[in-house]
Amino acid sequence: MKKSIHTDEQAMFVKRLRKARMEAGLTQVEAAAKLGASQSWISKIELGELRVDAISLNRIAKLYGKPVSYFL
C-alpha cells in the first residue's frame, strides 16, 4: 500500500491548492504572509512534501475563497 502522501488523491489535493492560490491572485509569498507562515511552508504543501492539518486547510480555503470541499 502506498503512503497516503503519495496517492493520486494527494496529488489532486496539492494541484487544487496551487490552482486556488493562483486564482486568488496570490503568490506563495503573499499567501504565506496572510497566513502567518513561511513561503517554504506553502511550497512544501504544493509540492506534496508536507501534509496540511484541518485547521490550516480551513484557513487556506477562506483565504483562497474556496470551500474546504473544493480541495477534497
PDB file with SEQRES, HELIX, SHEET and CRYST1 records, atoms N, CA, C and O in Angstrom:
SEQRES   1 A   72  MET LYS LYS SER ILE HIS THR ASP GLU GLN ALA MET PHE          
SEQRES   2 A   72  VAL LYS ARG LEU ARG LYS ALA ARG MET GLU ALA GLY LEU          
SEQRES   3 A   72  THR GLN VAL GLU ALA ALA ALA LYS LEU GLY ALA SER GLN          
SEQRES   4 A   72  SER TRP ILE SER LYS ILE GLU LEU GLY GLU LEU ARG VAL          
SEQRES   5 A   72  ASP ALA ILE SER LEU ASN ARG ILE ALA LYS LEU TYR GLY          
SEQRES   6 A   72  LYS PRO VAL SER TYR PHE LEU                                  
HELIX    1 AA1 SER A    4  HIS A    6  5                                   3    
HELIX    2 AA2 ASP A    8  GLU A   23  1                                  16    
HELIX    3 AA3 GLN A   28  LEU A   35  1                                   8    
HELIX    4 AA4 GLN A   39  GLU A   46  1                                   8    
HELIX    5 AA5 ALA A   54  TYR A   64  1                                  11    
HELIX    6 AA6 VAL A   68  PHE A   71  1                                   4    
CRYST1    1.000    1.000    1.000  90.00  90.00  90.00 P 1           1          
ATOM      1  N   MET A   1       0.832  -1.185   0.000  1.00  0.00           N  
ATOM      2  CA  MET A   1       0.000   0.000   0.000  1.00  0.00           C  
ATOM      3  C   MET A   1       0.877   1.248   0.000  1.00  0.00           C  
ATOM      4  O   MET A   1       1.847   1.341   0.752  1.00  0.00           O  
ATOM      5  N   LYS A   2       0.519   2.208  -0.858  1.00  0.00           N  
ATOM      6  CA  LYS A   2       1.256   3.461  -0.920  1.00  0.00           C  
ATOM      7  C   LYS A   2       1.042   4.271   0.349  1.00  0.00           C  
ATOM      8  O   LYS A   2      -0.014   4.191   0.977  1.00  0.00           O  
ATOM      9  N   LYS A   3       2.056   5.053   0.721  1.00  0.00           N  
ATOM     10  CA  LYS A   3       1.875   6.001   1.804  1.00  0.00           C  
ATOM     11  C   LYS A   3       0.883   7.054   1.322  1.00  0.00           C  
ATOM     12  O   LYS A   3       0.887   7.422   0.147  1.00  0.00           O  
ATOM     13  N   SER A   4       0.033   7.539   2.228  1.00  0.00           N  
ATOM     14  CA  SER A   4      -1.035   8.444   1.821  1.00  0.00           C  
ATOM     15  C   SER A   4      -0.530   9.748   1.225  1.00  0.00           C  
ATOM     16  O   SER A   4      -1.258  10.399   0.476  1.00  0.00           O  
ATOM     17  N   ILE A   5       0.694  10.145   1.538  1.00  0.00           N  
ATOM     18  CA  ILE A   5       1.210  11.388   0.984  1.00  0.00           C  
ATOM     19  C   ILE A   5       1.564  11.239  -0.498  1.00  0.00           C  
ATOM     20  O   ILE A   5       1.812  12.238  -1.173  1.00  0.00           O  
ATOM     21  N   HIS A   6       1.589  10.010  -1.009  1.00  0.00           N  
ATOM     22  CA  HIS A   6       1.945   9.769  -2.404  1.00  0.00           C  
ATOM     23  C   HIS A   6       0.807   9.148  -3.202  1.00  0.00           C  
ATOM     24  O   HIS A   6       1.053   8.440  -4.178  1.00  0.00           O  
ATOM     25  N   THR A   7      -0.417   9.401  -2.808  1.00  0.00           N  
ATOM     26  CA  THR A   7      -1.559   8.841  -3.517  1.00  0.00           C  
ATOM     27  C   THR A   7      -2.040   9.788  -4.613  1.00  0.00           C  
ATOM     28  O   THR A   7      -1.658  10.957  -4.658  1.00  0.00           O  
ATOM     29  N   ASP A   8      -2.879   9.261  -5.487  1.00  0.00           N  
ATOM     30  CA  ASP A   8      -3.488  10.093  -6.520  1.00  0.00           C  
ATOM     31  C   ASP A   8      -4.334  11.197  -5.885  1.00  0.00           C  
ATOM     32  O   ASP A   8      -4.389  12.318  -6.392  1.00  0.00           O  
ATOM     33  N   GLU A   9      -4.989  10.871  -4.776  1.00  0.00           N  
ATOM     34  CA  GLU A   9      -5.808  11.858  -4.078  1.00  0.00           C  
ATOM     35  C   GLU A   9      -4.954  13.008  -3.557  1.00  0.00           C  
ATOM     36  O   GLU A   9      -5.361  14.167  -3.634  1.00  0.00           O  
ATOM     37  N   GLN A  10      -3.780  12.697  -3.030  1.00  0.00           N  
ATOM     38  CA  GLN A  10      -2.883  13.738  -2.530  1.00  0.00           C  
ATOM     39  C   GLN A  10      -2.389  14.599  -3.688  1.00  0.00           C  
ATOM     40  O   GLN A  10      -2.274  15.817  -3.552  1.00  0.00           O  
ATOM     41  N   ALA A  11      -2.100  13.981  -4.811  1.00  0.00           N  
ATOM     42  CA  ALA A  11      -1.652  14.735  -5.981  1.00  0.00           C  
ATOM     43  C   ALA A  11      -2.733  15.708  -6.444  1.00  0.00           C  
ATOM     44  O   ALA A  11      -2.428  16.849  -6.792  1.00  0.00           O  
ATOM     45  N   MET A  12      -3.979  15.273  -6.452  1.00  0.00           N  
ATOM     46  CA  MET A  12      -5.086  16.144  -6.842  1.00  0.00           C  
ATOM     47  C   MET A  12      -5.269  17.264  -5.824  1.00  0.00           C  
ATOM     48  O   MET A  12      -5.541  18.406  -6.195  1.00  0.00           O  
ATOM     49  N   PHE A  13      -5.121  16.941  -4.557  1.00  0.00           N  
ATOM     50  CA  PHE A  13      -5.247  17.927  -3.484  1.00  0.00           C  
ATOM     51  C   PHE A  13      -4.233  19.053  -3.669  1.00  0.00           C  
ATOM     52  O   PHE A  13      -4.604  20.227  -3.631  1.00  0.00           O  
ATOM     53  N   VAL A  14      -2.976  18.718  -3.866  1.00  0.00           N  
ATOM     54  CA  VAL A  14      -1.956  19.766  -3.997  1.00  0.00           C  
ATOM     55  C   VAL A  14      -2.128  20.548  -5.305  1.00  0.00           C  
ATOM     56  O   VAL A  14      -1.828  21.741  -5.358  1.00  0.00           O  
ATOM     57  N   LYS A  15      -2.604  19.887  -6.344  1.00  0.00           N  
ATOM     58  CA  LYS A  15      -2.866  20.577  -7.609  1.00  0.00           C  
ATOM     59  C   LYS A  15      -3.962  21.629  -7.409  1.00  0.00           C  
ATOM     60  O   LYS A  15      -3.865  22.747  -7.915  1.00  0.00           O  
ATOM     61  N   ARG A  16      -4.997  21.255  -6.670  1.00  0.00           N  
ATOM     62  CA  ARG A  16      -6.092  22.191  -6.410  1.00  0.00           C  
ATOM     63  C   ARG A  16      -5.647  23.329  -5.496  1.00  0.00           C  
ATOM     64  O   ARG A  16      -6.095  24.464  -5.654  1.00  0.00           O  
ATOM     65  N   LEU A  17      -4.772  23.032  -4.546  1.00  0.00           N  
ATOM     66  CA  LEU A  17      -4.252  24.096  -3.684  1.00  0.00           C  
ATOM     67  C   LEU A  17      -3.531  25.158  -4.509  1.00  0.00           C  
ATOM     68  O   LEU A  17      -3.763  26.355  -4.344  1.00  0.00           O  
ATOM     69  N   ARG A  18      -2.670  24.708  -5.380  1.00  0.00           N  
ATOM     70  CA  ARG A  18      -1.908  25.650  -6.210  1.00  0.00           C  
ATOM     71  C   ARG A  18      -2.838  26.432  -7.128  1.00  0.00           C  
ATOM     72  O   ARG A  18      -2.702  27.648  -7.262  1.00  0.00           O  
ATOM     73  N   LYS A  19      -3.781  25.741  -7.758  1.00  0.00           N  
ATOM     74  CA  LYS A  19      -4.725  26.388  -8.661  1.00  0.00           C  
ATOM     75  C   LYS A  19      -5.551  27.435  -7.916  1.00  0.00           C  
ATOM     76  O   LYS A  19      -5.735  28.544  -8.417  1.00  0.00           O  
ATOM     77  N   ALA A  20      -6.039  27.103  -6.748  1.00  0.00           N  
ATOM     78  CA  ALA A  20      -6.855  28.034  -5.961  1.00  0.00           C  
ATOM     79  C   ALA A  20      -6.054  29.266  -5.559  1.00  0.00           C  
ATOM     80  O   ALA A  20      -6.571  30.383  -5.587  1.00  0.00           O  
ATOM     81  N   ARG A  21      -4.791  29.064  -5.186  1.00  0.00           N  
ATOM     82  CA  ARG A  21      -3.938  30.200  -4.819  1.00  0.00           C  
ATOM     83  C   ARG A  21      -3.759  31.119  -6.016  1.00  0.00           C  
ATOM     84  O   ARG A  21      -3.854  32.340  -5.893  1.00  0.00           O  
ATOM     85  N   MET A  22      -3.502  30.536  -7.157  1.00  0.00           N  
ATOM     86  CA  MET A  22      -3.291  31.342  -8.352  1.00  0.00           C  
ATOM     87  C   MET A  22      -4.579  32.054  -8.773  1.00  0.00           C  
ATOM     88  O   MET A  22      -4.535  33.209  -9.197  1.00  0.00           O  
ATOM     89  N   GLU A  23      -5.721  31.374  -8.658  1.00  0.00           N  
ATOM     90  CA  GLU A  23      -7.000  32.001  -8.985  1.00  0.00           C  
ATOM     91  C   GLU A  23      -7.302  33.155  -8.024  1.00  0.00           C  
ATOM     92  O   GLU A  23      -7.973  34.118  -8.396  1.00  0.00           O  
ATOM     93  N   ALA A  24      -6.809  33.055  -6.802  1.00  0.00           N  
ATOM     94  CA  ALA A  24      -6.989  34.129  -5.821  1.00  0.00           C  
ATOM     95  C   ALA A  24      -6.034  35.286  -6.099  1.00  0.00           C  
ATOM     96  O   ALA A  24      -6.112  36.332  -5.456  1.00  0.00           O  
ATOM     97  N   GLY A  25      -5.135  35.091  -7.059  1.00  0.00           N  
ATOM     98  CA  GLY A  25      -4.197  36.141  -7.439  1.00  0.00           C  
ATOM     99  C   GLY A  25      -3.079  36.353  -6.441  1.00  0.00           C  
ATOM    100  O   GLY A  25      -2.558  37.460  -6.304  1.00  0.00           O  
ATOM    101  N   LEU A  26      -2.710  35.288  -5.743  1.00  0.00           N  
ATOM    102  CA  LEU A  26      -1.677  35.381  -4.714  1.00  0.00           C  
ATOM    103  C   LEU A  26      -0.425  34.605  -5.100  1.00  0.00           C  
ATOM    104  O   LEU A  26      -0.507  33.516  -5.667  1.00  0.00           O  
ATOM    105  N   THR A  27       0.712  35.167  -4.791  1.00  0.00           N  
ATOM    106  CA  THR A  27       1.964  34.421  -4.905  1.00  0.00           C  
ATOM    107  C   THR A  27       2.108  33.587  -3.640  1.00  0.00           C  
ATOM    108  O   THR A  27       1.364  33.770  -2.676  1.00  0.00           O  
ATOM    109  N   GLN A  28       3.062  32.681  -3.651  1.00  0.00           N  
ATOM    110  CA  GLN A  28       3.325  31.908  -2.434  1.00  0.00           C  
ATOM    111  C   GLN A  28       3.725  32.831  -1.287  1.00  0.00           C  
ATOM    112  O   GLN A  28       3.317  32.616  -0.146  1.00  0.00           O  
ATOM    113  N   VAL A  29       4.510  33.843  -1.581  1.00  0.00           N  
ATOM    114  CA  VAL A  29       4.970  34.791  -0.554  1.00  0.00           C  
ATOM    115  C   VAL A  29       3.781  35.542   0.039  1.00  0.00           C  
ATOM    116  O   VAL A  29       3.685  35.694   1.257  1.00  0.00           O  
ATOM    117  N   GLU A  30       2.881  36.009  -0.815  1.00  0.00           N  
ATOM    118  CA  GLU A  30       1.709  36.759  -0.345  1.00  0.00           C  
ATOM    119  C   GLU A  30       0.781  35.877   0.485  1.00  0.00           C  
ATOM    120  O   GLU A  30       0.307  36.287   1.545  1.00  0.00           O  
ATOM    121  N   ALA A  31       0.526  34.669   0.000  1.00  0.00           N  
ATOM    122  CA  ALA A  31      -0.340  33.747   0.739  1.00  0.00           C  
ATOM    123  C   ALA A  31       0.264  33.417   2.095  1.00  0.00           C  
ATOM    124  O   ALA A  31      -0.437  33.409   3.107  1.00  0.00           O  
ATOM    125  N   ALA A  32       1.551  33.148   2.116  1.00  0.00           N  
ATOM    126  CA  ALA A  32       2.231  32.819   3.367  1.00  0.00           C  
ATOM    127  C   ALA A  32       2.128  33.973   4.358  1.00  0.00           C  
ATOM    128  O   ALA A  32       1.855  33.757   5.539  1.00  0.00           O  
ATOM    129  N   ALA A  33       2.343  35.191   3.886  1.00  0.00           N  
ATOM    130  CA  ALA A  33       2.277  36.358   4.770  1.00  0.00           C  
ATOM    131  C   ALA A  33       0.891  36.501   5.376  1.00  0.00           C  
ATOM    132  O   ALA A  33       0.761  36.787   6.566  1.00  0.00           O  
ATOM    133  N   LYS A  34      -0.140  36.306   4.574  1.00  0.00           N  
ATOM    134  CA  LYS A  34      -1.515  36.429   5.060  1.00  0.00           C  
ATOM    135  C   LYS A  34      -1.875  35.313   6.038  1.00  0.00           C  
ATOM    136  O   LYS A  34      -2.742  35.489   6.894  1.00  0.00           O  
ATOM    137  N   LEU A  35      -1.210  34.168   5.911  1.00  0.00           N  
ATOM    138  CA  LEU A  35      -1.467  33.036   6.802  1.00  0.00           C  
ATOM    139  C   LEU A  35      -0.524  33.015   8.001  1.00  0.00           C  
ATOM    140  O   LEU A  35      -0.663  32.179   8.894  1.00  0.00           O  
ATOM    141  N   GLY A  36       0.425  33.928   8.016  1.00  0.00           N  
ATOM    142  CA  GLY A  36       1.399  33.945   9.110  1.00  0.00           C  
ATOM    143  C   GLY A  36       2.351  32.765   9.047  1.00  0.00           C  
ATOM    144  O   GLY A  36       2.783  32.234  10.071  1.00  0.00           O  
ATOM    145  N   ALA A  37       2.664  32.372   7.835  1.00  0.00           N  
ATOM    146  CA  ALA A  37       3.537  31.214   7.611  1.00  0.00           C  
ATOM    147  C   ALA A  37       4.696  31.636   6.718  1.00  0.00           C  
ATOM    148  O   ALA A  37       4.802  32.797   6.323  1.00  0.00           O  
ATOM    149  N   SER A  38       5.551  30.687   6.412  1.00  0.00           N  
ATOM    150  CA  SER A  38       6.678  30.971   5.520  1.00  0.00           C  
ATOM    151  C   SER A  38       6.330  30.543   4.091  1.00  0.00           C  
ATOM    152  O   SER A  38       5.458  29.703   3.868  1.00  0.00           O  
ATOM    153  N   GLN A  39       7.029  31.140   3.144  1.00  0.00           N  
ATOM    154  CA  GLN A  39       6.845  30.755   1.748  1.00  0.00           C  
ATOM    155  C   GLN A  39       7.222  29.305   1.546  1.00  0.00           C  
ATOM    156  O   GLN A  39       6.601  28.606   0.745  1.00  0.00           O  
ATOM    157  N   SER A  40       8.230  28.845   2.262  1.00  0.00           N  
ATOM    158  CA  SER A  40       8.658  27.451   2.105  1.00  0.00           C  
ATOM    159  C   SER A  40       7.574  26.482   2.571  1.00  0.00           C  
ATOM    160  O   SER A  40       7.467  25.378   2.037  1.00  0.00           O  
ATOM    161  N   TRP A  41       6.771  26.877   3.558  1.00  0.00           N  
ATOM    162  CA  TRP A  41       5.658  26.042   4.031  1.00  0.00           C  
ATOM    163  C   TRP A  41       4.646  25.864   2.906  1.00  0.00           C  
ATOM    164  O   TRP A  41       4.200  24.749   2.635  1.00  0.00           O  
ATOM    165  N   ILE A  42       4.285  26.971   2.250  1.00  0.00           N  
ATOM    166  CA  ILE A  42       3.355  26.905   1.116  1.00  0.00           C  
ATOM    167  C   ILE A  42       3.954  26.036   0.011  1.00  0.00           C  
ATOM    168  O   ILE A  42       3.267  25.180  -0.547  1.00  0.00           O  
ATOM    169  N   SER A  43       5.210  26.248  -0.301  1.00  0.00           N  
ATOM    170  CA  SER A  43       5.876  25.489  -1.347  1.00  0.00           C  
ATOM    171  C   SER A  43       5.869  23.993  -1.054  1.00  0.00           C  
ATOM    172  O   SER A  43       5.549  23.188  -1.928  1.00  0.00           O  
ATOM    173  N   LYS A  44       6.217  23.626   0.161  1.00  0.00           N  
ATOM    174  CA  LYS A  44       6.259  22.205   0.533  1.00  0.00           C  
ATOM    175  C   LYS A  44       4.880  21.562   0.443  1.00  0.00           C  
ATOM    176  O   LYS A  44       4.758  20.402   0.050  1.00  0.00           O  
ATOM    177  N   ILE A  45       3.849  22.309   0.805  1.00  0.00           N  
ATOM    178  CA  ILE A  45       2.489  21.785   0.680  1.00  0.00           C  
ATOM    179  C   ILE A  45       2.147  21.579  -0.788  1.00  0.00           C  
ATOM    180  O   ILE A  45       1.628  20.530  -1.171  1.00  0.00           O  
ATOM    181  N   GLU A  46       2.439  22.583  -1.606  1.00  0.00           N  
ATOM    182  CA  GLU A  46       2.106  22.492  -3.031  1.00  0.00           C  
ATOM    183  C   GLU A  46       2.930  21.446  -3.772  1.00  0.00           C  
ATOM    184  O   GLU A  46       2.517  20.972  -4.830  1.00  0.00           O  
ATOM    185  N   LEU A  47       4.062  21.090  -3.243  1.00  0.00           N  
ATOM    186  CA  LEU A  47       4.881  20.025  -3.836  1.00  0.00           C  
ATOM    187  C   LEU A  47       4.503  18.648  -3.301  1.00  0.00           C  
ATOM    188  O   LEU A  47       5.022  17.633  -3.765  1.00  0.00           O  
ATOM    189  N   GLY A  48       3.605  18.615  -2.331  1.00  0.00           N  
ATOM    190  CA  GLY A  48       3.194  17.348  -1.739  1.00  0.00           C  
ATOM    191  C   GLY A  48       4.190  16.797  -0.744  1.00  0.00           C  
ATOM    192  O   GLY A  48       4.129  15.619  -0.394  1.00  0.00           O  
ATOM    193  N   GLU A  49       5.105  17.629  -0.285  1.00  0.00           N  
ATOM    194  CA  GLU A  49       6.119  17.194   0.677  1.00  0.00           C  
ATOM    195  C   GLU A  49       5.651  17.319   2.119  1.00  0.00           C  
ATOM    196  O   GLU A  49       6.265  16.760   3.028  1.00  0.00           O  
ATOM    197  N   LEU A  50       4.565  18.052   2.328  1.00  0.00           N  
ATOM    198  CA  LEU A  50       4.073  18.323   3.670  1.00  0.00           C  
ATOM    199  C   LEU A  50       2.561  18.218   3.675  1.00  0.00           C  
ATOM    200  O   LEU A  50       1.895  18.700   2.759  1.00  0.00           O  
ATOM    201  N   ARG A  51       2.023  17.592   4.701  1.00  0.00           N  
ATOM    202  CA  ARG A  51       0.574  17.475   4.833  1.00  0.00           C  
ATOM    203  C   ARG A  51       0.002  18.723   5.484  1.00  0.00           C  
ATOM    204  O   ARG A  51       0.702  19.472   6.166  1.00  0.00           O  
ATOM    205  N   VAL A  52      -1.287  18.927   5.254  1.00  0.00           N  
ATOM    206  CA  VAL A  52      -1.984  20.072   5.827  1.00  0.00           C  
ATOM    207  C   VAL A  52      -2.995  19.558   6.838  1.00  0.00           C  
ATOM    208  O   VAL A  52      -3.773  18.651   6.544  1.00  0.00           O  
ATOM    209  N   ASP A  53      -2.979  20.145   8.043  1.00  0.00           N  
ATOM    210  CA  ASP A  53      -3.981  19.744   9.029  1.00  0.00           C  
ATOM    211  C   ASP A  53      -5.299  20.456   8.732  1.00  0.00           C  
ATOM    212  O   ASP A  53      -5.335  21.389   7.930  1.00  0.00           O  
ATOM    213  N   ALA A  54      -6.376  20.021   9.373  1.00  0.00           N  
ATOM    214  CA  ALA A  54      -7.717  20.526   9.104  1.00  0.00           C  
ATOM    215  C   ALA A  54      -7.842  22.026   9.383  1.00  0.00           C  
ATOM    216  O   ALA A  54      -8.495  22.742   8.624  1.00  0.00           O  
ATOM    217  N   ILE A  55      -7.236  22.495  10.438  1.00  0.00           N  
ATOM    218  CA  ILE A  55      -7.331  23.908  10.786  1.00  0.00           C  
ATOM    219  C   ILE A  55      -6.619  24.761   9.738  1.00  0.00           C  
ATOM    220  O   ILE A  55      -7.136  25.799   9.325  1.00  0.00           O  
ATOM    221  N   SER A  56      -5.445  24.328   9.312  1.00  0.00           N  
ATOM    222  CA  SER A  56      -4.713  25.059   8.282  1.00  0.00           C  
ATOM    223  C   SER A  56      -5.465  25.037   6.959  1.00  0.00           C  
ATOM    224  O   SER A  56      -5.508  26.044   6.253  1.00  0.00           O  
ATOM    225  N   LEU A  57      -6.056  23.898   6.617  1.00  0.00           N  
ATOM    226  CA  LEU A  57      -6.824  23.815   5.380  1.00  0.00           C  
ATOM    227  C   LEU A  57      -8.001  24.778   5.423  1.00  0.00           C  
ATOM    228  O   LEU A  57      -8.294  25.432   4.422  1.00  0.00           O  
ATOM    229  N   ASN A  58      -8.670  24.877   6.543  1.00  0.00           N  
ATOM    230  CA  ASN A  58      -9.790  25.805   6.671  1.00  0.00           C  
ATOM    231  C   ASN A  58      -9.329  27.244   6.465  1.00  0.00           C  
ATOM    232  O   ASN A  58     -10.004  28.013   5.781  1.00  0.00           O  
ATOM    233  N   ARG A  59      -8.202  27.616   7.041  1.00  0.00           N  
ATOM    234  CA  ARG A  59      -7.654  28.965   6.883  1.00  0.00           C  
ATOM    235  C   ARG A  59      -7.253  29.231   5.430  1.00  0.00           C  
ATOM    236  O   ARG A  59      -7.508  30.312   4.898  1.00  0.00           O  
ATOM    237  N   ILE A  60      -6.627  28.245   4.798  1.00  0.00           N  
ATOM    238  CA  ILE A  60      -6.230  28.381   3.397  1.00  0.00           C  
ATOM    239  C   ILE A  60      -7.466  28.538   2.511  1.00  0.00           C  
ATOM    240  O   ILE A  60      -7.498  29.400   1.632  1.00  0.00           O  
ATOM    241  N   ALA A  61      -8.475  27.709   2.742  1.00  0.00           N  
ATOM    242  CA  ALA A  61      -9.698  27.763   1.946  1.00  0.00           C  
ATOM    243  C   ALA A  61     -10.350  29.143   2.041  1.00  0.00           C  
ATOM    244  O   ALA A  61     -10.777  29.699   1.030  1.00  0.00           O  
ATOM    245  N   LYS A  62     -10.424  29.687   3.236  1.00  0.00           N  
ATOM    246  CA  LYS A  62     -11.007  31.024   3.413  1.00  0.00           C  
ATOM    247  C   LYS A  62     -10.191  32.075   2.664  1.00  0.00           C  
ATOM    248  O   LYS A  62     -10.754  32.935   1.987  1.00  0.00           O  
ATOM    249  N   LEU A  63      -8.878  32.006   2.785  1.00  0.00           N  
ATOM    250  CA  LEU A  63      -8.013  32.964   2.105  1.00  0.00           C  
ATOM    251  C   LEU A  63      -8.179  32.888   0.594  1.00  0.00           C  
ATOM    252  O   LEU A  63      -8.209  33.917  -0.080  1.00  0.00           O  
ATOM    253  N   TYR A  64      -8.286  31.687   0.062  1.00  0.00           N  
ATOM    254  CA  TYR A  64      -8.380  31.486  -1.380  1.00  0.00           C  
ATOM    255  C   TYR A  64      -9.813  31.625  -1.900  1.00  0.00           C  
ATOM    256  O   TYR A  64     -10.038  31.577  -3.109  1.00  0.00           O  
ATOM    257  N   GLY A  65     -10.778  31.795  -1.000  1.00  0.00           N  
ATOM    258  CA  GLY A  65     -12.171  31.973  -1.401  1.00  0.00           C  
ATOM    259  C   GLY A  65     -12.822  30.711  -1.936  1.00  0.00           C  
ATOM    260  O   GLY A  65     -13.656  30.764  -2.840  1.00  0.00           O  
ATOM    261  N   LYS A  66     -12.440  29.589  -1.376  1.00  0.00           N  
ATOM    262  CA  LYS A  66     -12.980  28.294  -1.808  1.00  0.00           C  
ATOM    263  C   LYS A  66     -13.540  27.554  -0.598  1.00  0.00           C  
ATOM    264  O   LYS A  66     -13.055  27.745   0.517  1.00  0.00           O  
ATOM    265  N   PRO A  67     -14.558  26.711  -0.800  1.00  0.00           N  
ATOM    266  CA  PRO A  67     -14.997  25.850   0.297  1.00  0.00           C  
ATOM    267  C   PRO A  67     -13.957  24.740   0.525  1.00  0.00           C  
ATOM    268  O   PRO A  67     -13.251  24.350  -0.404  1.00  0.00           O  
ATOM    269  N   VAL A  68     -13.871  24.253   1.723  1.00  0.00           N  
ATOM    270  CA  VAL A  68     -12.925  23.174   2.022  1.00  0.00           C  
ATOM    271  C   VAL A  68     -13.167  21.984   1.084  1.00  0.00           C  
ATOM    272  O   VAL A  68     -12.227  21.312   0.660  1.00  0.00           O  
ATOM    273  N   SER A  69     -14.415  21.745   0.778  1.00  0.00           N  
ATOM    274  CA  SER A  69     -14.760  20.600  -0.086  1.00  0.00           C  
ATOM    275  C   SER A  69     -14.117  20.691  -1.470  1.00  0.00           C  
ATOM    276  O   SER A  69     -13.922  19.664  -2.119  1.00  0.00           O  
ATOM    277  N   TYR A  70     -13.787  21.886  -1.932  1.00  0.00           N  
ATOM    278  CA  TYR A  70     -13.127  22.052  -3.237  1.00  0.00           C  
ATOM    279  C   TYR A  70     -11.809  21.277  -3.285  1.00  0.00           C  
ATOM    280  O   TYR A  70     -11.432  20.749  -4.331  1.00  0.00           O  
ATOM    281  N   PHE A  71     -11.123  21.214  -2.167  1.00  0.00           N  
ATOM    282  CA  PHE A  71      -9.795  20.595  -2.121  1.00  0.00           C  
ATOM    283  C   PHE A  71      -9.859  19.081  -1.920  1.00  0.00           C  
ATOM    284  O   PHE A  71      -8.862  18.389  -2.127  1.00  0.00           O  
ATOM    285  N   LEU A  72     -11.008  18.566  -1.524  1.00  0.00           N  
ATOM    286  CA  LEU A  72     -11.108  17.147  -1.190  1.00  0.00           C  
ATOM    287  C   LEU A  72     -11.703  16.338  -2.281  1.00  0.00           C  
ATOM    288  O   LEU A  72     -11.850  15.124  -2.140  1.00  0.00           O  
TER     289      LEU A  72                                                      
END                                                                             
